[in-house]
Amino acid sequence: MNNGELKKMTVTAIFIAIGVLLAPFVSFPFGGARVFPLQHLINVLLSVLVGWRYSTAGAFCISSIRIAMGVGTVLAYPGSMIGAALSGLLYKKTNSIWSAVVGEIVGTGILGGLIAYPVAAFVLDSKVVALWFFVVAFLPNTCIGAACGAVLYKILPIRKFAEELKK
């Protein structure tokens, strides 16, 4: 393992810790899911700092630990991981924070919301929700969290940190 990979793993672990520690205070029930705007902020920041692979791994870890703690549901997986991956991939392609935000919103709010429907129907045995129900539940939460991530990226000296990580 080289020094760059170790730095990326360390940054990812710090963001996982932040997400897990704040989950009981910042997540709340909405429909059949527990929404967690901080997850989307973390996804965007990890996407620009360490890339889509680490961002997706971070989303998986936060979701898994939230579920184990009882402050998340299985819907956290499609809701967070698709957004993290798409956010990172779009950022890599364009090098724009706003592309990362759009990737997070489309990945989580729309694609994750649509994939949450069969997950809820099968895993949670819930046949009463409509196909677009989770899109409506996930989209506002995702927009808020992703936009906050972009604002933090713009106002904090994160860009310098990101450049250091890429060395």
Sine and cosine of phi, psi and omega as CSV:
sin_phi,cos_phi,sin_psi,cos_psi,sin_omega,cos_omega
0.00,0.00,0.77,-0.64,0.00,-1.00
-1.00,0.00,0.13,-0.99,-0.07,-1.00
-0.89,0.45,-0.61,0.80,0.00,-1.00
-0.90,0.44,-0.67,0.74,0.03,-1.00
-0.91,0.42,-0.63,0.78,0.03,-1.00
-0.90,0.44,-0.65,0.76,0.05,-1.00
-0.89,0.46,-0.70,0.72,-0.01,-1.00
-0.90,0.43,-0.66,0.75,0.04,-1.00
-0.91,0.42,-0.62,0.79,0.01,-1.00
-0.91,0.41,-0.71,0.70,0.03,-1.00
-0.88,0.47,-0.68,0.73,0.02,-1.00
-0.88,0.48,-0.69,0.72,0.01,-1.00
-0.89,0.46,-0.62,0.79,0.02,-1.00
-0.90,0.43,-0.69,0.72,0.02,-1.00
-0.92,0.39,-0.59,0.81,0.08,-1.00
-0.88,0.48,-0.71,0.71,0.01,-1.00
-0.88,0.48,-0.68,0.73,0.03,-1.00
-0.88,0.47,-0.72,0.69,0.00,-1.00
-0.88,0.47,-0.65,0.76,-0.01,-1.00
-0.95,0.31,-0.69,0.73,-0.03,-1.00
-0.91,0.42,-0.58,0.82,-0.04,-1.00
-1.00,-0.02,-0.20,0.98,-0.06,-1.00
-0.81,0.59,-0.70,0.72,-0.02,-1.00
-0.91,0.42,-0.36,0.93,-0.08,-1.00
-0.99,-0.16,-0.36,0.93,-0.14,-0.99
-0.89,-0.45,-0.09,1.00,0.04,-1.00
-0.98,-0.20,0.49,-0.87,-0.01,-1.00
-0.48,-0.88,0.45,-0.89,-0.02,-1.00
-0.95,0.32,0.64,-0.77,0.07,-1.00
-0.53,-0.85,0.95,-0.31,-0.09,-1.00
0.92,0.40,-0.76,-0.65,-0.01,-1.00
-1.00,-0.07,0.08,1.00,-0.05,-1.00
-0.87,-0.49,0.19,-0.98,0.19,-0.98
-0.94,-0.35,0.91,-0.41,-0.03,-1.00
-1.00,0.07,0.52,-0.85,-0.14,-0.99
-0.55,-0.83,0.99,0.13,-0.08,-1.00
-0.84,0.55,-0.49,0.87,0.00,-1.00
-0.88,0.47,-0.51,0.86,0.03,-1.00
-0.85,0.52,-0.64,0.77,-0.07,-1.00
-0.97,0.25,-0.56,0.83,0.13,-0.99
-0.88,0.48,-0.73,0.68,0.01,-1.00
-0.89,0.45,-0.69,0.73,0.01,-1.00
-0.85,0.53,-0.72,0.70,-0.01,-1.00
-0.90,0.43,-0.73,0.68,-0.03,-1.00
-0.91,0.42,-0.68,0.73,0.04,-1.00
-0.91,0.42,-0.59,0.81,0.02,-1.00
-0.86,0.51,-0.69,0.72,-0.04,-1.00
-0.99,0.15,-0.45,0.89,-0.04,-1.00
-0.99,0.12,-0.71,0.70,-0.16,-0.99
-0.80,-0.60,-0.10,1.00,0.07,-1.00
0.98,-0.19,0.17,-0.99,-0.15,-0.99
-0.93,0.36,-0.55,0.84,-0.02,-1.00
-0.91,0.40,-0.73,0.69,0.00,-1.00
-0.94,0.34,-0.60,0.80,0.04,-1.00
-0.89,0.46,-0.70,0.72,0.01,-1.00
-0.92,0.40,-0.66,0.75,0.05,-1.00
-0.89,0.45,-0.65,0.76,0.04,-1.00
-0.89,0.46,-0.68,0.74,0.03,-1.00
-0.89,0.45,-0.66,0.75,0.04,-1.00
-0.88,0.48,-0.72,0.69,-0.03,-1.00
-0.90,0.43,-0.72,0.69,0.01,-1.00
-0.87,0.48,-0.71,0.70,0.01,-1.00
-0.87,0.49,-0.72,0.70,-0.02,-1.00
-0.88,0.48,-0.71,0.71,-0.02,-1.00
-0.94,0.34,-0.62,0.79,0.06,-1.00
-0.87,0.49,-0.68,0.74,0.02,-1.00
-0.89,0.45,-0.69,0.72,0.01,-1.00
-0.89,0.45,-0.54,0.84,0.01,-1.00
-0.99,0.14,-0.19,0.98,-0.02,-1.00
1.00,0.09,0.27,0.96,0.02,-1.00
-0.90,-0.44,0.45,0.89,0.04,-1.00
-0.37,-0.93,0.24,-0.97,0.05,-1.00
-0.82,-0.57,0.14,-0.99,0.03,-1.00
-0.88,0.47,-0.30,0.96,0.04,-1.00
-0.93,0.36,-0.22,0.98,0.05,-1.00
-0.92,0.40,-0.48,0.88,-0.02,-1.00
-0.90,0.43,-0.87,0.49,0.01,-1.00
-0.91,0.41,-0.51,0.86,-0.03,-1.00
-0.92,0.39,-0.53,0.85,-0.07,-1.00
-0.97,-0.26,-0.62,0.78,-0.15,-0.99
-0.96,0.28,-0.61,0.79,0.02,-1.00
-0.92,0.40,-0.68,0.74,0.03,-1.00
-0.89,0.45,-0.67,0.74,0.00,-1.00
-0.89,0.46,-0.70,0.72,-0.01,-1.00
-0.91,0.41,-0.75,0.66,-0.03,-1.00
-0.92,0.40,-0.60,0.80,0.05,-1.00
-0.86,0.51,-0.75,0.66,-0.01,-1.00
-0.92,0.40,-0.64,0.77,0.01,-1.00
-0.91,0.42,-0.68,0.73,0.03,-1.00
-0.93,0.38,-0.60,0.80,0.05,-1.00
-0.90,0.43,-0.67,0.74,0.00,-1.00
-0.88,0.48,-0.63,0.78,-0.03,-1.00
-0.95,0.31,-0.61,0.79,-0.14,-0.99
-0.93,-0.37,-0.35,0.94,-0.08,-1.00
0.87,0.49,0.55,0.84,-0.02,-1.00
-0.85,-0.53,0.76,-0.65,0.03,-1.00
-0.87,0.49,-0.56,0.83,-0.04,-1.00
-0.95,0.32,-0.49,0.87,0.11,-0.99
-0.93,0.38,-0.61,0.80,0.07,-1.00
-0.89,0.45,-0.65,0.76,0.03,-1.00
-0.90,0.44,-0.73,0.68,0.02,-1.00
-0.88,0.48,-0.67,0.74,0.04,-1.00
-0.87,0.50,-0.67,0.74,0.03,-1.00
-0.90,0.43,-0.69,0.72,-0.03,-1.00
-0.92,0.40,-0.74,0.68,0.01,-1.00
-0.93,0.38,-0.70,0.71,-0.05,-1.00
-0.91,0.42,-0.72,0.70,-0.03,-1.00
-1.00,0.04,-0.80,0.59,-0.13,-0.99
-0.91,0.42,-0.62,0.78,-0.06,-1.00
-0.97,-0.23,-0.88,0.47,-0.04,-1.00
-0.90,0.43,-0.73,0.68,0.03,-1.00
-0.88,0.47,-0.63,0.78,0.04,-1.00
-0.90,0.43,-0.64,0.77,0.02,-1.00
-0.94,0.34,-0.63,0.78,0.01,-1.00
-0.95,0.30,-0.43,0.90,0.03,-1.00
-0.91,0.42,-0.44,0.90,-0.01,-1.00
-0.87,0.49,-0.82,0.57,0.03,-1.00
-0.92,0.40,-0.49,0.87,0.06,-1.00
-0.89,0.45,-0.72,0.69,0.01,-1.00
-0.91,0.42,-0.65,0.76,-0.03,-1.00
-0.92,0.40,-0.63,0.77,-0.07,-1.00
-1.00,0.05,-0.83,0.55,-0.11,-0.99
-0.96,0.28,-0.72,0.70,-0.04,-1.00
-1.00,0.01,-0.05,1.00,0.00,-1.00
0.80,0.60,0.72,0.70,-0.01,-1.00
-0.92,-0.39,0.94,-0.34,-0.01,-1.00
-0.98,-0.21,0.04,1.00,-0.12,-0.99
-1.00,0.00,-0.24,0.97,-0.04,-1.00
-1.00,0.06,0.54,-0.84,0.02,-1.00
-0.99,0.11,0.30,-0.95,-0.05,-1.00
-0.82,0.57,-0.67,0.74,-0.07,-1.00
-1.00,0.03,0.02,1.00,-0.06,-1.00
-0.82,0.57,-0.74,0.67,-0.07,-1.00
-0.96,0.26,-0.45,0.89,0.11,-0.99
-0.89,0.46,-0.71,0.71,0.03,-1.00
-0.90,0.44,-0.59,0.81,0.00,-1.00
-0.97,0.26,-0.65,0.76,-0.10,-0.99
-0.99,0.14,-0.57,0.82,-0.19,-0.98
-0.87,0.49,-0.77,0.64,0.00,-1.00
-0.89,0.46,-0.66,0.75,0.02,-1.00
-0.86,0.51,-0.70,0.71,-0.01,-1.00
-0.92,0.40,-0.69,0.72,0.01,-1.00
-0.86,0.51,-0.70,0.71,-0.01,-1.00
-0.90,0.44,-0.77,0.64,-0.03,-1.00
-0.90,0.45,-0.71,0.71,-0.02,-1.00
-0.91,0.40,-0.66,0.75,0.03,-1.00
-0.90,0.44,-0.64,0.77,0.06,-1.00
-0.89,0.46,-0.60,0.80,0.06,-1.00
-0.88,0.47,-0.67,0.74,0.02,-1.00
-0.92,0.40,-0.65,0.76,0.02,-1.00
-0.89,0.45,-0.71,0.70,0.05,-1.00
-0.87,0.50,-0.66,0.75,0.02,-1.00
-0.87,0.49,-0.62,0.78,-0.03,-1.00
-0.97,0.24,-0.58,0.81,-0.12,-0.99
-1.00,-0.08,-0.40,0.92,0.03,-1.00
-1.00,-0.09,0.34,-0.94,0.00,-1.00
-0.98,0.20,0.72,0.70,-0.05,-1.00
-0.96,0.28,-0.53,0.85,-0.02,-1.00
-0.86,0.51,-0.65,0.76,0.03,-1.00
-0.90,0.43,-0.65,0.76,0.04,-1.00
-0.89,0.45,-0.66,0.75,0.00,-1.00
-0.90,0.44,-0.66,0.76,0.03,-1.00
-0.90,0.44,-0.63,0.78,0.03,-1.00
-0.90,0.43,-0.62,0.78,0.00,-1.00
-0.92,0.38,-0.49,0.87,-0.04,-1.00
-0.99,0.17,-0.13,0.99,0.02,-1.00
-0.97,0.26,0.00,0.00,0.00,0.00
